[in-house]
C-alpha cells in the first residue's frame, strides 16, 4: 500500500483502514491531509479487493478540523485561497462519490471539517462523550465545507440549523438520538473493534450489491450537494476575507472575548 505523510493506510483482507495521523496537531486537516485523503480514496477506483473502509484517527482527538493557523496566509495570498477552495471541493466530492462503504470509528472529538468528514460515513461508531461540532460561524466563516449538506441530511434541517448557527457541540450520546451516530459503545477503546466488525460484515457481503446500493444512496447526497455545496463554499470564500475571521483567531489566541464588526 502507498505510504502517505498525514495518514496511514493498511489493509486487512477486504477491509482498508485509513487512520488520520497528525496527533500532535489534533489531526487538523491541512493541505497535505486534503491531498492524502483524496489520493487514497481515488486510488481505490477499480480495486475490487477493497470492499469496506474503516476511517479512524490516532491520538486523543479524531480531528480538530481545518487549521486556523492558515487563516492569515489564506487571506494574504489569492493563489492559496484558490487552492483552498479547490481542495475543499475535491475532498467532499471524493467522499460523496466514493462507492466503497465507510465505517467511522469516532473515539474522540471531531470539529469543523473533521465532523463533516465523519458525517459522510455510512456508519458512525462512537463512545458517548465524543463531541461533534461545526463551529465555522464561531470562527467567522460560513459553514461551507460540507456542513450545510451533511448535517441536515443526518439530523434534519431544524436540528442542523440549531447547531450550525450556534456553532455549539453535541455529544455522541445526544447525537445518537438525533441521527448523527449509528452505533454507541461504552468506551473509546471499544470504538475501533466495533467499527471493524461492521466493516468486516459489509466486506463479507456481495460487493456488487453493496456498492451499487451505495451508488444509489450517494445520488441522494449528490443531489443535495448540487443544491447547496458549491454555493456555501463560495460564501465561505467571502468570509475568509473578513475582519471578523481575523478577530476570531486573534481573540482565541489571546484568550479574550472577540469583538465582531460584521465586516
N, C-alpha and C positions, 0 to 999 in steps of 0.2 A: 504494500500500500504506500502511496505517496506520503512523504513527510511534509508537514506544514509548520509554519512559525508560531501560530497562535492557537492552534487546535491539535488534538490528537485524533487519529482515525484508525480504528482497529476492528478487524473482522473476526467473528466467531461463527463459523458455519455460514448461514444465510443472513446473519444479522451484522450490521455495521454500527459500531458505537462511535459517535462524534462527541468529543469532550472539549468544551471551552477550556483553554489552558493559559489564562493570564491571571492566576490567583493573586499575585502581588498587586494587580491593578483592579481587583474585584471583577475580573473578566469584562471590563469595559470594552465596548466594541469599537475599535479603532479602524483605520483604513486597512491594515493588514488582516484583521479578523473578517472584515467585509469580504476582502479578496479570498481568503481561505475558505470561508463558508460557501461562497458562490462556486469556487473551484471544486470543492469536494462533492457538492450536490450535482453540479453539471457533469462532473466526471463519471457519475453513475449511469448516465444515459447509455442505454444499450448493454448494460451489465446485468444479465439475467440472474447472476448468482446472489445479488443482494436483494432480499425480499422484505426487509424491515430495518428501520433505523432507530437507535436509541440516542437521544440528544441529552447529554449530561454536562456537568461542569466540575472542575477541580476548585478546591478552596471553600471558604465559608459561604460565599455568595454564588448564586447561579450567574447573575450578571447585573452590574450596576448600570447597564445601558450605554448610551453614547458617551463619549469622553468630553466633558465640559471644558477641559483644558484646551480643546481645539477651537473653542469659540472665537478667540481673538484672531487666530490665524485664518479662520474661515471668513471673518468679516473683512480682513485686510487684503485678501487675495481672491480675485474673481475666478481664477483658474481652480483654486481649491474649492470654492463654492460650487462650481460646475461639477467637479469630480465628486464632491459630497452628494450632490443631487443625483447624479447618475448611479453612484453606488447604492444609494437608498432605493432607487427604482429597481435596480438589478437584483439586490438581495431579496426584497419582498416578492418580486415577481418569480424569482427562482424558487422560493419557498412555496408560493401559491400554485406553481406549475408542477412541482415535484409529485410524481405518481407513486413513489415508494412510501408506505405508511411510516409516520414518525411518532415515537412514544417519547415524551419528555419526562426526564427524571428531575423534578424540581425539589432539590434537597434544601435550598436556601433562597434568599430573596432575589427577585427579578424585577428590574425597574426599566422604564422607558422602552427603548428598542429591545432590550433583553426580554421584557414582559411580552412585547408584541411578537417576538420570535416564538416564545412559549405558546402563545395562543394560535399560532399557525399549525400546531401539532394536531395529531389525530387522537391522541390520548395524553392526558397530563396526570402523572402520579406525583403527589406532594405530601409533605408532612404538615400538620396543622398550623404550625407557627410561621411557615414560609410566607413571605409577603409579595404581592404583585402590585405594581403601580405604573401608571403612565403620567408622570409629573411634568410633561413638557410645558404646560401653562405656568407652572411654578417657576420654571427656568426662563420664562419669557418667550416661549416658542409655541407655535401651533403643533398639535398632536398629529404630525404629518407623516411619520414614517411607518404607517400601518395601523395606528391606534384607532382611527376612525373607521377602519374596516373590521379588524378582528375583535375588538371589544363589543360592539353592538351585535356581531354575529354570535358571540359566545354567550352573552348575558342579557341581550335585549337592549333596545335603544334607550329606554328611560334610565336603566341602571348604568349603561355606558355613559350617558350624558352626565350622570351624577358624579362618576369617578373621573372622567376625562376633564370636566370643567372645574373640578376642585383639586385635582392632582393628588388626592389622598390615596393611601394604600388600602388594600383589602387583604386579609389573611387568607391562606389557603382553606382554612376551615370554613370561613364565611363564603369564600369563592366557590367551594364545593356545592353549597346550597344555591348559588347563583348561576352555575353552569360553566365557571371558568376552569374547574378541576374535575376530572372524571373519576379519579381513584385517590382515596386518602388513606395513608398508612401512619402508624403511631409515631415513628421516629425518622430522623434524617437518614440513619443507617439502613433503614428498610426500603428507602425510595428506589435506589438503583436496582436491587434484586427484583422488586415488584415490576419496575418498568421493563427489565429484561425478560421477565416471564411473559408479559403481554406481547412484547416483540417476538419472542420465540413462538407463541401461539399463532400470531399473524404469519410468521415465516413458514409455518408448517401447513398453511392452507394453500389451495391452488392459486398460484401467483397471478395468472391472467385474470381470474375472477376478482381477486383483491385489488389489483392495480387498475382494472377498468372501473370497478366501483369507486375507487378513489378519484379516478379521472372524471367521473360523472359528478362526484361531490365537489371537486375542485371548480367545476363550472359555476356552481352557485357563488363561491368565493370570488372567482374571477369576474363575474358579472357585477357583484357589489364593488369590487375594486375598480372596475371600469367606470362606475358611477362617481367614485369619490377619491380614490387613491392619488391619482396624478394631481387633482385639484388641491387636496390637502397638503401634498408635498410641495407644491408651488407656493401655497400660502406660508408654509414653514420657511421657505427661502426668503420671503419678505420679512418675517420676524427675525430671521438671523441677522439682519442688518439694523435692528432696532437698538436704541439706547437701553431699553428695558432688559434685554438679554445681558448686556454688559453689566448693568446694575445687579441683576440676579446673581451672576457669577462672582462679582466683587463682594457683594454682601455676604454670600455664602462663605467665601474665603476669609472674610474679616469677622465672621460670626456676629453680624449685626442685622437688624431688620432692614429689608430693602425699601427703597422709596421709588415707586414706579411713576412714569410720566405719560405712558401711553403713546410713546413716540420712538 
